[in-house]
Each structure stands twice: as C-alpha cells, then as structure tokens.
Amino acid sequence: MPITSSILSWVLGGLALAGTTHAQFNGVATTYGPPDGESPQGGNCALMTWLDFAPRFHAALNDKQWSSGVHCGRCVLVTCTDPRCTSRESVLGQVTDRCPECAHGDLDMSLPMFHKITGYNTDRLTIHWDFVDCPVSGGVQVCAKSGSSKHWLYIQASNAVNGVASMNINGAPAPIFSSAYYFMSQALGVELANTVVSMTSHGGDTIDVKVQLEADKCTQIPQQFAKETTHRSARDAPTCTYSTPCHS
C-alpha cells in the first residue's frame, strides 16, 4: 500500500503542525521473498493478524533495532535516497520479521515494497525511514497464543496504531519473548476469560482492560491508543481481523 501524494501531503502537514522532531533513520534497503510478497505469518514476529497491505508491503528490521521484537507490527514509512533509484515515492510497510545480518538502520523488504520504493528488483540502495502511526481501524486486538490456558499464557497485541512497547498481565509485568512477538504472563492461575491486561504504546499511552481471551484467537477491544502527532502517519485503511484474516 504505497502512500499517495494526497496522503503524503496530509502526513507531512501533520508533522509540521506538531512542531517537534521524531527519530528518523538512514540505512540500506535489501529485498527478500517471492515477487508478489507472501504471508507475514512466517516472519520472526509470528504475527497472528496484520494490516491488509502487509503481505505485499512488509519489512524485516535489522538486528540492532530488533529489541527483542518489541517493534513487531509497527509501521514504517520508507523513501529511497540513493541517486540510482528511479522512484522517490514514500511507501508504507509493516514490520513483520527480523534481519539478523542487517546493520543499524537497514531494512530487508518484500520485493513489491522494495520495487515500489527504488524501482529495482534487487540491489543494495540507501534509504531514509521512520516509524509512523499505522492506518488501523477500530480497537486494539489482544491475541492469545495457541496452547494458552490459565497455566501458560502468551499474549500478542495487534492492530495498534503505534505498537505496544510493554505489557502487564493480571497485575504483573510480562516480559517479551525475544524470538517472537509475545508477552509472557508471570501471573498464572487466572481463567482466560478473566484476563486483565495493561498495555503501553510506543507513544507512552496506556490502555487497561479486562479481556475474554480464547487460545489461538484475537479479541478486539473498543479502546485504541492515541495517535502520535509527532509522527508522520497514514489515513485509516481496512485491517485484518481474526474473523476475517488476510491469510484465509
């Protein structure tokens, strides 16, 4: 899902109005995967749901910025800065994977995303990018990993406008599982239907909610995090839900 000129004007206007600067990164773009993209489900993030454009427009984050997978599911807006590029279009993608061999600032992207940004089908080309608000619709989705029960519970948050940086489950801090994007409950013995979750976004916004979870399913809550006005962001677009997943 590339950012059109009208949407890009809107996001850059929002950034100017904010009057503050958000962290931005420079690095090298590479590409992997089949020519038409692929399901993000197999990426290191192990996402249970994803945005509708993610099968074609997704990125693997470099090892230095992986941070135990805490950026999984976030959106990035990428522009080519290499003089060889035939495109200067800013393109939106979702972080779904990890690139162990990539240096700080690098992104390894699906081929449709790489081609849209650079005009190339392969090469190593310089880029500029930053994290942006995702074009989500509706509330955050709280997902329980397959096999979860009151004795063992891993939770993943999805459809979050700027991602989830930390989580408490049933009143206790839940460390992140470093090889996939799940927060691990340390307070066990609570029925899934009575799970209490406190989630904090990368923007510092917190949602406290009681969720009726089911193993291997995502439950959409009414609440959504506030958008970060210091980000370049994208307008609302359809998202995948557990009941209508992109991989169905």
C-alpha positions as semicolon CSV with decimal commas, in nm:
position;residue;x (nm);y (nm);z (nm)
1;M;0,000;0,000;0,000
2;P;0,204;0,299;-0,118
3;I;0,142;0,644;0,025
4;T;-0,031;0,853;-0,240
5;S;0,063;1,218;-0,291
6;S;-0,253;1,342;-0,118
7;I;-0,198;1,123;0,188
8;L;0,170;1,213;0,198
9;S;0,080;1,583;0,194
10;W;-0,157;1,520;0,484
11;V;0,102;1,336;0,693
12;L;0,379;1,586;0,629
13;G;0,138;1,865;0,714
14;G;0,061;1,693;1,043
15;L;0,430;1,665;1,117
16;A;0,484;2,034;1,052
17;L;0,195;2,129;1,276
18;A;0,337;1,917;1,556
19;G;0,650;2,130;1,566
20;T;0,865;1,851;1,709
21;T;1,104;1,601;1,557
22;H;1,064;1,225;1,569
23;A;1,359;0,987;1,540
24;Q;1,438;0,902;1,180
25;F;1,684;0,654;1,037
26;N;1,915;0,608;0,741
27;G;2,031;0,271;0,615
28;V;2,045;0,025;0,329
29;A;1,746;-0,142;0,164
30;T;1,760;-0,504;0,052
31;T;1,486;-0,742;-0,055
32;Y;1,377;-1,099;0,003
33;G;1,087;-1,330;-0,070
34;P;0,874;-1,409;-0,378
35;P;0,785;-1,148;-0,644
36;D;0,431;-1,089;-0,518
37;G;0,513;-1,091;-0,147
38;E;0,397;-1,356;0,098
39;S;0,205;-1,411;0,420
40;P;0,367;-1,228;0,712
41;Q;0,274;-1,519;0,939
42;G;0,607;-1,693;0,882
43;G;0,820;-1,395;0,988
44;N;1,011;-1,386;1,317
45;C;0,739;-1,165;1,464
46;A;0,493;-1,457;1,429
47;L;0,205;-1,213;1,385
48;M;-0,141;-1,361;1,432
49;T;-0,307;-1,075;1,241
50;W;-0,171;-0,798;1,023
51;L;-0,270;-0,496;0,817
52;D;-0,423;-0,564;0,477
53;F;-0,124;-0,436;0,280
54;A;0,135;-0,634;0,480
55;P;0,153;-0,945;0,256
56;R;0,293;-0,727;-0,023
57;F;0,443;-0,443;0,182
58;H;0,638;-0,573;0,481
59;A;0,986;-0,531;0,623
60;A;1,238;-0,718;0,835
61;L;1,400;-0,496;1,096
62;N;1,775;-0,502;1,144
63;D;1,924;-0,688;1,440
64;K;2,047;-0,375;1,623
65;Q;1,695;-0,227;1,634
66;W;1,511;-0,557;1,681
67;S;1,498;-0,500;2,059
68;S;1,357;-0,847;2,134
69;G;1,084;-0,792;1,875
70;V;0,916;-0,502;2,051
71;H;0,870;-0,316;1,719
72;C;0,679;-0,601;1,555
73;G;0,355;-0,488;1,396
74;R;0,459;-0,124;1,378
75;C;0,450;0,069;1,052
76;V;0,742;0,226;0,870
77;L;0,742;0,493;0,601
78;V;1,039;0,447;0,367
79;T;1,191;0,669;0,097
80;C;1,489;0,593;-0,128
81;T;1,782;0,838;-0,102
82;D;2,016;0,655;-0,340
83;P;2,090;0,851;-0,661
84;R;2,039;0,529;-0,860
85;C;1,675;0,498;-0,755
86;T;1,415;0,565;-1,021
87;S;1,150;0,638;-0,758
88;R;1,132;0,882;-0,468
89;E;0,791;0,766;-0,351
90;S;0,739;0,723;0,024
91;V;0,593;0,378;0,086
92;L;0,421;0,236;0,394
93;G;0,503;-0,112;0,522
94;Q;0,456;-0,319;0,836
95;V;0,737;-0,471;1,045
96;T;0,682;-0,848;1,038
97;D;1,029;-1,001;1,051
98;R;1,392;-0,977;1,162
99;C;1,710;-0,941;0,954
100;P;1,999;-1,079;1,166
101;E;2,270;-0,979;0,917
102;C;2,141;-0,623;0,861
103;A;2,322;-0,325;1,017
104;H;2,159;-0,049;1,221
105;G;1,914;0,146;1,004
106;D;1,885;-0,126;0,740
107;L;1,554;-0,277;0,625
108;D;1,513;-0,602;0,432
109;M;1,185;-0,567;0,244
110;S;0,936;-0,771;0,047
111;L;1,000;-0,738;-0,326
112;P;0,682;-0,539;-0,406
113;M;0,775;-0,285;-0,136
114;F;1,141;-0,269;-0,242
115;H;1,048;-0,221;-0,608
116;K;0,792;0,049;-0,531
117;I;1,049;0,242;-0,326
118;T;1,354;0,200;-0,552
119;G;1,239;0,094;-0,897
120;Y;1,474;-0,206;-0,870
121;N;1,412;-0,577;-0,819
122;T;1,741;-0,634;-0,636
123;D;2,048;-0,440;-0,514
124;R;2,163;-0,255;-0,203
125;L;2,029;0,100;-0,205
126;T;2,030;0,373;0,059
127;I;1,702;0,471;0,225
128;H;1,556;0,707;0,483
129;W;1,273;0,585;0,706
130;D;1,089;0,630;1,031
131;F;0,824;0,463;1,242
132;V;0,478;0,607;1,174
133;D;0,126;0,558;1,302
134;C;-0,041;0,260;1,136
135;P;-0,366;0,316;0,942
136;V;-0,570;0,096;1,175
137;S;-0,946;0,070;1,206
138;G;-1,122;0,000;1,534
139;G;-0,967;-0,104;1,862
140;V;-0,654;-0,294;1,956
141;Q;-0,667;-0,672;1,916
142;V;-0,545;-0,885;2,208
143;C;-0,436;-1,230;2,090
144;A;-0,369;-1,544;2,296
145;K;-0,111;-1,782;2,153
146;S;-0,210;-2,134;2,060
147;G;-0,198;-2,357;2,368
148;S;-0,265;-2,073;2,611
149;S;-0,456;-2,151;2,929
150;K;-0,468;-2,034;3,289
151;H;-0,146;-2,231;3,339
152;W;0,050;-2,083;3,045
153;L;-0,033;-1,760;2,867
154;Y;0,146;-1,571;2,590
155;I;-0,027;-1,256;2,458
156;Q;0,032;-1,059;2,140
157;A;-0,119;-0,718;2,068
158;S;-0,210;-0,624;1,711
159;N;-0,399;-0,353;1,522
160;A;-0,233;-0,095;1,748
161;V;-0,183;0,248;1,596
162;N;0,178;0,278;1,714
163;G;0,256;-0,064;1,856
164;V;0,278;-0,200;2,211
165;A;0,608;-0,144;2,392
166;S;0,526;-0,313;2,723
167;M;0,251;-0,512;2,891
168;N;0,131;-0,618;3,234
169;I;-0,086;-0,929;3,252
170;N;-0,307;-0,994;3,555
171;G;-0,123;-0,732;3,756
172;A;0,234;-0,848;3,689
173;P;0,494;-0,725;3,438
174;A;0,503;-0,954;3,133
175;P;0,848;-0,982;2,971
176;I;0,865;-1,012;2,595
177;F;0,954;-1,344;2,433
178;S;1,262;-1,243;2,234
179;S;1,225;-1,480;1,938
180;A;0,862;-1,390;1,859
181;Y;0,629;-1,104;1,947
182;Y;0,457;-1,234;2,258
183;F;0,439;-1,106;2,614
184;M;0,470;-1,386;2,870
185;S;0,233;-1,388;3,167
186;Q;0,402;-1,431;3,505
187;A;0,073;-1,427;3,698
188;L;-0,088;-1,763;3,623
189;G;-0,399;-1,937;3,753
190;V;-0,643;-1,682;3,606
191;E;-0,904;-1,811;3,361
192;L;-0,852;-1,673;3,008
193;A;-1,199;-1,519;3,014
194;N;-1,096;-1,303;3,312
195;T;-0,760;-1,179;3,183
196;V;-0,666;-0,824;3,283
197;V;-0,417;-0,653;3,053
198;S;-0,237;-0,319;3,080
199;M;-0,068;-0,218;2,754
200;T;0,159;0,081;2,692
201;S;0,223;0,202;2,339
202;H;0,550;0,331;2,197
203;G;0,396;0,675;2,232
204;G;0,351;0,630;2,609
205;D;-0,028;0,589;2,603
206;T;-0,169;0,314;2,831
207;I;-0,483;0,102;2,798
208;D;-0,615;-0,103;3,092
209;V;-0,876;-0,361;3,000
210;K;-1,032;-0,692;3,103
211;V;-1,043;-0,930;2,807
212;Q;-1,227;-1,257;2,748
213;L;-0,946;-1,441;2,573
214;E;-0,952;-1,771;2,385
215;A;-0,644;-1,970;2,288
216;D;-0,529;-1,913;1,928
217;K;-0,774;-1,627;1,880
218;C;-0,768;-1,248;1,884
219;T;-1,022;-1,039;2,074
220;Q;-1,080;-0,683;1,957
221;I;-1,135;-0,433;2,237
222;P;-1,310;-0,096;2,200
223;Q;-1,003;0,105;2,302
224;Q;-0,729;0,230;2,071
225;F;-0,409;0,421;2,151
226;A;-0,382;0,791;2,075
227;K;-0,205;0,882;1,754
228;E;0,138;1,036;1,789
229;T;0,118;1,382;1,635
230;T;0,499;1,391;1,613
231;H;0,487;1,102;1,367
232;R;0,419;1,109;1,000
233;S;0,114;0,885;0,986
234;A;-0,127;0,743;0,732
235;R;-0,502;0,774;0,696
236;D;-0,731;0,495;0,808
237;A;-0,741;0,184;0,590
238;P;-0,901;-0,159;0,635
239;T;-0,726;-0,405;0,863
240;C;-0,740;-0,779;0,901
241;T;-0,921;-0,925;1,199
242;Y;-0,915;-1,272;1,345
243;S;-1,258;-1,347;1,200
244;T;-1,150;-1,228;0,853
245;P;-0,773;-1,283;0,847
246;C;-0,559;-1,187;0,549
247;H;-0,426;-1,541;0,530
248;S;-0,765;-1,707;0,493
